[in-house]
Amino acid sequence: MSKSCRGLIGIAALLGVTLEGPVFAAEPFEQGMVTITLDDGWATQYTKARPALNARNMDASYALVTQALAQGWGGYMTTAQVQTLVAEGNDIASHTVSHPNLMTLSPAQLTSELVDSQSWLVNTLGLPAVPNFVVPYGYYDATTLAAIRQTYGSSRTVKGGRNFRDSIVYELRANDVHQRVAVSTVRGWIDQAAAEKSWLILVFHEFIDGTPVRDTQYRTSNFTAILDHIRTSGLPTVTLAQGVAMMEGRTDPDPAAGLPVYVDGMESGFDNWSWATHSLDETGVVHAGSTAIRFEPDAWSGLMFHHSGVDLSQYQSVELWVHGGTTGGQAVQLVLHDGSQWLGAVTLDAALGAPIAAGTWQKVTVPLASLGVTSGTLVDLYFMDASGGDQGTVYLDDITLVPY
């Protein structure tokens, strides 16, 4: 175990939290850091965000849709403006040719969106390489990740959270700052990155001086307030390329540690399709790391974590931690689903052999064989209300598929 991991465990002991089991993505950097990413190539990134960044001597990473530049789309930057950004020392990432949902494309279309965009940026902007990719809409699965790996050295998502030295470079977490995100919220993310020495990536799209009229627009004054807080915090701003260069270069989870589903955020290609009232960024009640899941198990609502397909024959159990909040005793059912039918299900209290307890974390281990599941493909992992009524808040953390 590394010195930094031992330090985290010591800190956890002081805070009264438990770090039993594998620790994922927990290696801190020398200090916290922040990256400003500007997606799509909107014109206001040049006219409004660029002056604010330059005034504070901050570089940013611009994720560009190449067709918008090549065809001169209205409302987007020109190629000449992007060349100015490059000359000023900013970072360029690929954001595909036409910004499609990659999961809907044929293999040939997917290859074209990834390869052609990178080639256009290198050749048109005179760049030595464009190694970093930004996933349109944050939609990806195992197939798209495999294709991305063939062309790029890293990939940024829009799954919230922060990154550490040992995070997976193809599932970089980033927090989307849209019109409804308060400056105070972003300040909290920045302060958390400083405290835990993590890498916070912020995502912006369009900027407006007045009132935003669509979700992707953000007030310029709020943007400058965020930049000022970064400067006040003392955290350095780095580009995507600089941040990735400081990581350990992990491209896959450690097989011996299992396949993480949730560890401070969704992992391993799992996506959040939940319909319950919930948060994936709970900081008040946490088992390990910096965040947990807060879930209101009411009226048959549920958490739904979707994947393109996990071969369950490689795994022996599902492991997670549960906390009953202030009430305990919640009826919550774990369900494994292959996209068309249930593979197996069990309530968490049955798996525990006791009710979910209030005020404490309990480890839940569900052997797949106990559900009659020794093979099959996991597409959806559910945590569902099993009461039909109104129950107290429950918390979940560190959800993992444990290998043989």
N, C-alpha and C positions, 0 to 999 in steps of 0.2 A: 504494500500500500504506500502511495506517495505521501510525502510530507504534507502537501496541501489537502489531501483527503483526510489524513489524520487530524489536521486542523479543523476541517469542517465537522468531523465527528465530535471534536472537543467543543466546538461552538454549539453544536446541536445539543450536547449534554447540558450545557449551561442554560439553553433555552427550553429544555424539557421536551425536546422532540426526539424521535427515534430514527436511526439510520440503519436498521437491520436490513439484511439483504443487499443486493447489488446497488451501487450508487451510479446513476447515469448522468453524464454531462455535468460533472461537478468540479472540474479542474478550473479554478479561477485564473484570470490573466494577471499580469503584474499590477494592473489597475483597471478600473472600469473604462469603457469607451463607448462612443455613440457614432452611428453612421446615419447620415441623411440620405435617403434614397428618394428619387423623384421619378415616378413611373410614367411611361407612355410618350413623353416628349411634348407636353403641352406648352404653348407659347408663353403662358404666364410664368412658367418655371424660369424662363430667361428674363422676362421683363420685370418680374416681381420678386421671385426667390433669389435669383442670382445676385442682385445688388445687396440684399440683406446678408447673404453668405460672404460675398467679397468684402463687405464692410467689416466683417468679423474675422477675416482671414481663414474661412472654413471651406474646405473642399467637400464635394458631394459626389454621389454616384447617380448617374442618369441612365435609367433603363429605357431603351428606345425601341419603338415600333418602326422598323425600317421602311415599310411601305408608306407611312405617313411622311417621312422625309423625302423618299424617292419621288413620290407623286405630289408633294406639296399640299397635303391636306390642310384645309382651313382650320385655324385655331391651334395649329401645332408649330413647333420651331422649324426653322429652315436649316438646311445642311450647313450653311455658312455660320449660323448661330452656334450649332453644335461644334463646328470646328473651332470657334472661339472658346467654348467651354473646355475643349481638349487642350488648347494652347495655354489656358489658365491653370491647368493641372488637375482638372476634374477627371473622374473615373467614368468609363462607359461600359454598360452591361447590355446584353441582348435581351430583348423582350418579344422576340419572334418577328416574323414578317408582317403579319396582319392581326395579331392579338386574338387568336381563336382559343376556344376551350380545347386544350391538347387532347383531352380524353375522348373527343368526338372524331378525331382524325384517323384516316387510314395510315398504315405504316409509311407509305410514300409521302403523304401530306405532312406527317409529323417530322420526317427527316428534312423535308424542304423548309419547314418553318424554323427548325433549329439551325440547320447548316447554312441556308441561304442568308439568314439574318446576320449570322456571325461573319460570313464572307463579305457581305455588303459593308458592314461596319469597318472591317479591317481594310478593305480596298479603298473605300470612299474617304475614310477619315485618316488613312495612312497610319493605322495603329499596328504595332508589332503583333498583338494578339488581343482577343476578347474572351477571356477564360470564364467569365461569370455570367450566369443566366438568372433571369427573374421570371417566375411562372405566371402567365396570365391568369387573373382571377384567383390564383392560388389553387387551381384545380389540377391535380395530378394523381397518378396511381403507379403501381409497380412497372407497368409497361412504359409509361412516359418517363419515369425516372431512369429506366434502363437506357432509353434513347438519349436522354440528357447527358448521362454519364459518358456516352460515346463521343460527345462533342465538347462538353464543358467541364471545368474543374470544380465548379460549385453551383449551387442552385438556391435561390432565396424564395421562401414561401411568404404567405401572409398569416401564418399561424402565430398567435401572440406569444410573447415570452421573451426571454433573453438567451444568449448563446454563451457557451463556455469553451475553453480550449479543446475539450474532448467532445464537443457537439458534432453531429454528423454534418459534413460540409454540403451535402446535397439536400438537407432539409433545414436550412438556416431559418430561424424564427424571426419574425418581424411584426411590429405593431402598426396597424393601419391607422393613420391619423385623418379621420374624415370629419365632416362638418359638426358632428355631434360629440366629438371628443374634446373635453375641456382642457385648457392649458394646465390646470391643476393636476389633472390625471397624468398628463405627459411628464410634468415635473416629478410626480411620484415614481414613474418608471425610471427617470434619470437618476433620482436619488437611490433607488433600489439597485441600479447597475453600479453606482459608486460604492454602495455598502457591500455588495457581494462580489465586486470585481468581475463583472460580466460585461458582455457586449450587447448593447441595445441597438437594434436597427429600427429606424422610424421610416414609415412610408407616407409620402405625400403625392398628390396628383396636381390638381389645379389650385390657383390662388385668386382671391378676389378681395378688393378693398371694402366692399359693402357686405350685404347679407348674402350668404351662400344660397343658391337656388337648386343645387343638386348635391348629392351626398359626397361626391369627389372633390368639391370645392372647399377651401379652407381660408379663413381670414388671414390676410397678409400680416396684420398686426399681431394675431395670435402666433403665427409662425415666428416672427421676430422675437416675441416674448419667450418662446421655447429656446431659440438660439441664445438669447441672453442668459437663460437659466443654465444651459449647457456650459457657457463660458464662466458663469459664477461658480458652478459646481467644480470647476477645475478638470473636468473630464476632457480628454482629447477627442476631437472628431477625426475619424478615419474613413477611408473609402472602403467599399466592399472588398476590393483587391487587397488592401492593406490588412483588413481584419482577417480575411481568410489566410493570409500569409503568416499570421501569428497563431494559427490553430495547429492542432496535431495532425490534421489531414485525415481524420477518420471518415471513411466512406460508407461504412455499415456498422450496425450495432455489434457488440461483442457477442458471438453466438453462445458462448458459455454463460453469459448473463441473462439470456432470454431475449424475447422480442418485446420491447416496450410498447405499450399502447398509449399510456399517458404518463409522462414524467415532467411536471412543470409545463405541460402542453402536449398536444397530440404528437405521436411519434410514428415512425416506420410506415408511413403511407396511410395511416388511419386518418379519417376526416370526421368532423363533427356534424352529424345530421340530426341532432337532438331536437325534440319538440317540447321538452319540459322547460320550466323556468330554471335556469342554471347559470353558472359562471365557471369558466375554465381557469380563472385567474384569481381565485380566492387566496388572500394572504393572511387572514386572521386565524384560520384553523388549518394547519399544515402538518402533514406527517414528516416529510423530508423535502429538502430543496427549498424553493421559495414560494411555490403556489400549489393549490389543490383544487379539486372540483367541488363546488357547492351545488346541491341538487334538491329541488322541491318535489318529492315523490307524491304527487296528488292526482286524483281522478284519472288513473291509468296512464299518466304521462311518463315519459322516459328519456333517458340518454340513449343515443344511437351513434355508435362509432363504426363508420363504414370503411371497408377496405376492398381493393380489387380482387383479393383472394389470398388467404393464408392456408397452406397445407397443414392441417391439424395432426397428421400422422407424425410430424416432427416434434410435437409438444405433448407433455404429460399432464399439465395443469394450468389453470388460471390463478394468478396470485394478485392480491390487492389488499389495500388497507381501508377500513371503514371507521367512521366516527359518527356517533348518533346525535351530535349537537347537544342541545340543552334538554331534549326529551328522551331520545333513545326509543327502542322498541319498534322502529319502522319496519314495515313489510315491503321489502324490495327484492325483486326477482332478477337474477342474472340469466340471460338468454343468449345462446349461440345460434346463429341463423346463417344459412348458406345462400340467402337471396331469394329462395322460394319456399323454404320450410324450416321449421325449428330442428336443430340438431340435438339440443338438450337444454334443460333449464333447471334452476334450483333457487330457492330463496336464500338470501344471505344468512338469515338466522338459522336455517337448517344446516347450511355449510359450516357455520360457527359452532353449532350445537348449543346455542344460547341466543337470547335476544341481542340485537345490536345495542351496545351500551352507550349511555349518555356520558359526555365529558371525557372520553378517552378513545384512543385508536386501538383497533383490533385487527390482527392479520387474518385474512380469509384465504384459504387454499382450497381450490375446487379441483380434485383430480378429474380429468376428462373421462376416464374409465368409469367413474361413479355416475356419469351422465349417459353412459353407453356410447360415448364418442371416442372411437379409436382411429378414425380417418375422416375424410370429408374436407370441404373447403369452407373456411370461415369468411363470410362477407360482412356480416353485421354483428356487433357485440352490443347487447342491450343491457341497461339497468332500468327496470320498469317498476312503477308503483304496482303493488300486488294487493292493495286494499280497496281501491275505488273511492277512497275518501280523502280527507285532508290530513296530511301527516306533517310532522316536524322536519326541519331541514336536516339533511344527511350530507356527509362529506366523504369523498373518495380520493384516494391518492395512490400513486405508484402501481398502476395496473400493468401486469406483465404476463406474457405467455412463457411458461417455463419449459425449456427443452428437456429431452431425455438425456 
